[in-house]
Amino acid sequence: MNFDLPKKIRPLVNNAHQVALSVFRPISRKYDRAEHEYPKELDMLASVLDGMNDGDPASSAGASQTGKGRSKDTATGVKNGANMTTCLGALELCYGDVGLLLSMPRQGLGNAAIAAVANDEQLQRFKGKWAAMAITEPGAGSDSAAIRTTAKEDGDHYVLNGEKIYVTSGERADCVVVWASLDPALGRAAIKSFVVEWGTPGMELARLEKKLGIRASDTAAINFNDCRVPKENLLGNPEVDVAKGFAGVMETFDNTRPLVACFALGCAKAALDRTRELLAGHVNLDYEKPIGNVSAVEAELYTMEAEWEAAYLLTVKAAWMADNRIANSVEASISKAKAGRVGNYITLRCVELCGTLGYTEHELLEKWARDSKILDIFEGTQQIQLLIIARRLLGLSSRELK
């Protein structure tokens, strides 16, 4: 076991850290206050990332790279590929601002979904597109299998009808990956994902939400009324396999959950580091002393550091497994559950430890606390992740353990 950062990833991680400090942090408060205003400063940064990926595909990173470039030949040795690189890069960028990362063109969760399950032709056709992901509905939040948006086959198209809410980057993106059912009577097995491009007749922006956190990122509600989508825009296998369930479409989460876990880790790391700086004149950290022989504040900081480290290692493991084509559904849920909870705990506790500095807008601590909440909710809530983990460990179906 080697816990050192792979050499080929270090330059990207260092660059991402510098971007977090020199690009994201200076404009973080500006776009927190100006919700729904697009951060134009990100255009050049996104173009630079695109250029780096085109120039060095073997070391590429970004949501659109996850799931690609993974050889099926496991005998060639251990790999640290796009999933690991993207996760660690995202962690450092979220050290600056989670909302701004989510506002980066072509870095949406929909891009990760396309990279995870699209075929080679679709990967090429949607290359360069900014994709959002639409799963949640008014009557279906954490239970993805309960979605009611339908997709009826009609000639060379599918006709989509339904409503999606809380679509991150839903208005700004070029297209949206929409989860819909081919036949609600067949249950979750009939759920598929479709790439729907903005401008498609029947696709309508209903509203933009005002939120607690990640305000730099637009969050949309979208209606689909007899929206005709070409058949070739269905991601993955169009066949309904009742025996397999909707495992195919759920493979998306195997890549995106470790990614969201890194969002939480980056936000928590920022809060923890800033808290140590603010308390430096009042608390002397001494790692040589037993935790029972230090002040309550010191003990709290040590505990938060340990929790962060545990979540980090679990997340890196899930990303590594994805790069090496090892089934990681359980590990992806474990990393998301742990990092989401730890992120909330650390950011809120840091606000408390720093008193008035933590609660006012003089510091970004209060913003990080607000931003962290969504990271324990989207891509599957804490409760849903624990339920998934329990089902897998106990060998029970969703019907047997609800």
ChimeraX attribute file (.defattr): number of C-alpha atoms within 10 A of each C-alpha:
attribute: neighborCount
match mode: 1-to-1
recipient: residues
	/A:1	3
	/A:2	5
	/A:3	7
	/A:4	7
	/A:5	11
	/A:6	12
	/A:7	8
	/A:8	12
	/A:9	20
	/A:10	15
	/A:11	12
	/A:12	19
	/A:13	21
	/A:14	13
	/A:15	13
	/A:16	22
	/A:17	21
	/A:18	16
	/A:19	18
	/A:20	24
	/A:21	15
	/A:22	12
	/A:23	19
	/A:24	23
	/A:25	18
	/A:26	12
	/A:27	16
	/A:28	22
	/A:29	17
	/A:30	13
	/A:31	18
	/A:32	21
	/A:33	11
	/A:34	12
	/A:35	20
	/A:36	19
	/A:37	14
	/A:38	17
	/A:39	18
	/A:40	10
	/A:41	13
	/A:42	17
	/A:43	13
	/A:44	11
	/A:45	15
	/A:46	17
	/A:47	14
	/A:48	12
	/A:49	16
	/A:50	17
	/A:51	13
	/A:52	14
	/A:53	16
	/A:54	12
	/A:55	11
	/A:56	10
	/A:57	13
	/A:58	11
	/A:59	17
	/A:60	25
	/A:61	27
	/A:62	22
	/A:63	27
	/A:64	28
	/A:65	24
	/A:66	30
	/A:67	23
	/A:68	19
	/A:69	13
	/A:70	17
	/A:71	12
	/A:72	9
	/A:73	9
	/A:74	12
	/A:75	7
	/A:76	8
	/A:77	7
	/A:78	11
	/A:79	16
	/A:80	19
	/A:81	25
	/A:82	28
	/A:83	31
	/A:84	27
	/A:85	27
	/A:86	24
	/A:87	29
	/A:88	27
	/A:89	26
	/A:90	31
	/A:91	29
	/A:92	28
	/A:93	28
	/A:94	29
	/A:95	29
	/A:96	30
	/A:97	30
	/A:98	30
	/A:99	23
	/A:100	26
	/A:101	23
	/A:102	22
	/A:103	25
	/A:104	23
	/A:105	23
	/A:106	25
	/A:107	25
	/A:108	25
	/A:109	30
	/A:110	30
	/A:111	29
	/A:112	28
	/A:113	28
	/A:114	28
	/A:115	24
	/A:116	27
	/A:117	21
	/A:118	21
	/A:119	14
	/A:120	10
	/A:121	10
	/A:122	18
	/A:123	19
	/A:124	10
	/A:125	11
	/A:126	19
	/A:127	14
	/A:128	14
	/A:129	19
	/A:130	24
	/A:131	31
	/A:132	29
	/A:133	27
	/A:134	27
	/A:135	23
	/A:136	25
	/A:137	22
	/A:138	12
	/A:139	12
	/A:140	15
	/A:141	19
	/A:142	20
	/A:143	14
	/A:144	18
	/A:145	21
	/A:146	17
	/A:147	25
	/A:148	22
	/A:149	23
	/A:150	23
	/A:151	28
	/A:152	16
	/A:153	16
	/A:154	12
	/A:155	9
	/A:156	10
	/A:157	17
	/A:158	22
	/A:159	20
	/A:160	27
	/A:161	20
	/A:162	18
	/A:163	23
	/A:164	26
	/A:165	22
	/A:166	22
	/A:167	25
	/A:168	28
	/A:169	31
	/A:170	29
	/A:171	23
	/A:172	21
	/A:173	23
	/A:174	19
	/A:175	24
	/A:176	29
	/A:177	26
	/A:178	24
	/A:179	26
	/A:180	25
	/A:181	24
	/A:182	25
	/A:183	18
	/A:184	18
	/A:185	9
	/A:186	14
	/A:187	16
	/A:188	24
	/A:189	23
	/A:190	23
	/A:191	30
	/A:192	25
	/A:193	30
	/A:194	26
	/A:195	25
	/A:196	23
	/A:197	18
	/A:198	17
	/A:199	10
	/A:200	13
	/A:201	13
	/A:202	16
	/A:203	21
	/A:204	17
	/A:205	14
	/A:206	15
	/A:207	14
	/A:208	20
	/A:209	17
	/A:210	13
	/A:211	15
	/A:212	14
	/A:213	20
	/A:214	29
	/A:215	26
	/A:216	28
	/A:217	27
	/A:218	25
	/A:219	24
	/A:220	21
	/A:221	22
	/A:222	23
	/A:223	19
	/A:224	23
	/A:225	15
	/A:226	17
	/A:227	19
	/A:228	22
	/A:229	23
	/A:230	16
	/A:231	17
	/A:232	15
	/A:233	19
	/A:234	21
	/A:235	24
	/A:236	18
	/A:237	14
	/A:238	14
	/A:239	10
	/A:240	17
	/A:241	15
	/A:242	12
	/A:243	8
	/A:244	10
	/A:245	17
	/A:246	19
	/A:247	14
	/A:248	17
	/A:249	21
	/A:250	19
	/A:251	16
	/A:252	22
	/A:253	21
	/A:254	23
	/A:255	29
	/A:256	25
	/A:257	29
	/A:258	34
	/A:259	32
	/A:260	28
	/A:261	33
	/A:262	32
	/A:263	32
	/A:264	36
	/A:265	32
	/A:266	29
	/A:267	29
	/A:268	32
	/A:269	23
	/A:270	20
	/A:271	27
	/A:272	21
	/A:273	13
	/A:274	18
	/A:275	21
	/A:276	19
	/A:277	12
	/A:278	14
	/A:279	15
	/A:280	11
	/A:281	8
	/A:282	10
	/A:283	14
	/A:284	13
	/A:285	17
	/A:286	11
	/A:287	10
	/A:288	6
	/A:289	9
	/A:290	9
	/A:291	15
	/A:292	9
	/A:293	9
	/A:294	16
	/A:295	12
	/A:296	11
	/A:297	15
	/A:298	20
	/A:299	16
	/A:300	17
	/A:301	19
	/A:302	16
	/A:303	14
	/A:304	22
	/A:305	17
	/A:306	12
	/A:307	18
	/A:308	22
	/A:309	16
	/A:310	15
	/A:311	25
	/A:312	22
	/A:313	12
	/A:314	21
	/A:315	30
	/A:316	24
	/A:317	18
	/A:318	28
	/A:319	31
	/A:320	23
	/A:321	23
	/A:322	28
	/A:323	24
	/A:324	20
	/A:325	15
	/A:326	12
	/A:327	13
	/A:328	21
	/A:329	22
	/A:330	19
	/A:331	22
	/A:332	29
	/A:333	29
	/A:334	24
	/A:335	28
	/A:336	35
	/A:337	26
	/A:338	24
	/A:339	33
	/A:340	28
	/A:341	22
	/A:342	25
	/A:343	32
	/A:344	23
	/A:345	17
	/A:346	29
	/A:347	29
	/A:348	22
	/A:349	19
	/A:350	26
	/A:351	24
	/A:352	15
	/A:353	18
	/A:354	17
	/A:355	10
	/A:356	12
	/A:357	17
	/A:358	26
	/A:359	19
	/A:360	13
	/A:361	12
	/A:362	10
	/A:363	16
	/A:364	22
	/A:365	27
	/A:366	20
	/A:367	25
	/A:368	31
	/A:369	26
	/A:370	19
	/A:371	26
	/A:372	29
	/A:373	21
	/A:374	19
	/A:375	29
	/A:376	25
	/A:377	19
	/A:378	18
	/A:379	25
	/A:380	21
	/A:381	21
	/A:382	21
	/A:383	12
	/A:384	17
	/A:385	24
	/A:386	18
	/A:387	16
	/A:388	20
	/A:389	18
	/A:390	15
	/A:391	18
	/A:392	14
	/A:393	10
	/A:394	9
	/A:395	11
	/A:396	13
	/A:397	12
	/A:398	11
	/A:399	7
	/A:400	8
	/A:401	12
	/A:402	10
